[in-house]
Each structure stands twice: as structure tokens, then as C-alpha cells.
Amino acid sequence: MTEIGSKRVGIVVDSVSEVLNIPLENIEGAPEMVSGVGTEYIQGVGKMDERLIIMLDLTMVITTDEKRELESVEAQGNNPAA
């Protein structure tokens, strides 16, 4: 489960090895030294103990059709008559 925009969304994955709750104060933007292919998918870096966890920008991972579906659901949520 995650949040994309104001919606809570479930994402199907092959497997999960660990679930972490990282405090906001331990999350930093993507470092400038990160460069190359795929950097647009990195939202930031979480720090826990001695570990660095790369955080994906899920809005870059979902497809355009999936984004439209989320917007549609959000619009219906704002209009109870829909």
C-alpha cells in the first residue's frame, strides 16, 4: 500500500522482503551525484541505521492509463452523486 496524490493505492509486486516505516526527517531528496539512466524514477533516499534506501517515485512507475484511472476515482470521490 502507498499513497499517490491523495489516494491510497495497492500495488501488486512479485515479492516483498521487508516493510519499513521511515520517519520523514530521515528522508532526503535524491542526491545530485546520482546520475545516469533511470534517475527520474528516484524520489529520494531514506536513511535507517547504517542503510540507505532508494525511494521510487511511483508516479513515474505507473502507466498513463493507470494515472487516468486514479484521477477518475479521485474525481468520483469528490462528487458523491457520480
C-alpha positions in Angstrom: 0.0 0.0 0.0 1.1 3.5 -0.8 -0.3 6.9 -1.5 -0.2 8.5 -4.9 -1.5 12.0 -4.7 -4.4 11.9 -2.2 -5.3 8.3 -2.9 -4.3 5.2 -1.1 -3.3 2.6 -3.7 -2.4 -1.0 -3.6 0.4 -2.2 -5.9 0.9 -5.9 -6.8 4.5 -7.0 -6.7 6.3 -10.3 -7.1 7.7 -10.4 -3.6 8.5 -8.3 -0.5 11.5 -8.9 1.7 10.8 -6.2 4.3 8.4 -3.4 5.1 9.9 -0.3 6.6 8.4 2.9 8.2 11.0 5.6 7.6 10.4 8.9 9.6 10.1 11.9 7.3 13.1 13.5 8.9 15.2 10.6 7.7 14.2 11.1 4.0 16.3 13.4 1.8 15.9 14.3 -1.9 17.8 12.3 -4.5 21.5 13.2 -4.2 22.9 15.3 -7.1 25.7 12.7 -7.5 23.2 10.2 -8.7 23.2 10.4 -12.5 22.5 8.2 -15.5 19.6 6.3 -16.8 16.6 6.0 -14.6 17.3 8.8 -12.2 13.9 10.3 -12.9 12.4 7.3 -11.1 14.2 8.2 -7.8 12.2 10.4 -5.4 14.7 10.4 -2.6 16.8 8.4 -0.2 15.8 7.1 3.2 18.3 6.6 5.9 17.8 4.0 8.6 20.6 2.9 10.9 23.6 2.3 8.5 21.4 1.7 5.5 20.4 3.9 2.5 17.1 3.0 0.9 16.4 4.3 -2.6 12.8 5.5 -2.8 11.0 5.3 -6.1 8.7 8.0 -7.5 5.7 5.8 -8.1 4.0 8.5 -10.3 6.8 7.7 -12.8 6.3 3.9 -12.5 2.6 3.7 -13.2 1.3 3.9 -16.7 -0.6 6.9 -18.2 -3.8 4.7 -18.2 -3.3 3.9 -14.5 -2.9 7.6 -13.8 -6.2 8.4 -15.6 -7.9 5.7 -13.6 -6.7 7.2 -10.3 -7.8 10.7 -11.4 -11.2 9.3 -12.3 -11.6 7.6 -8.9 -10.5 10.8 -7.2 -13.0 12.9 -9.2 -15.8 10.5 -8.3 -14.7 10.7 -4.6 -15.2 14.5 -4.8 -18.6 14.1 -6.4 -20.8 11.7 -4.4 -23.6 11.8 -7.0 -21.2 10.3 -9.6 
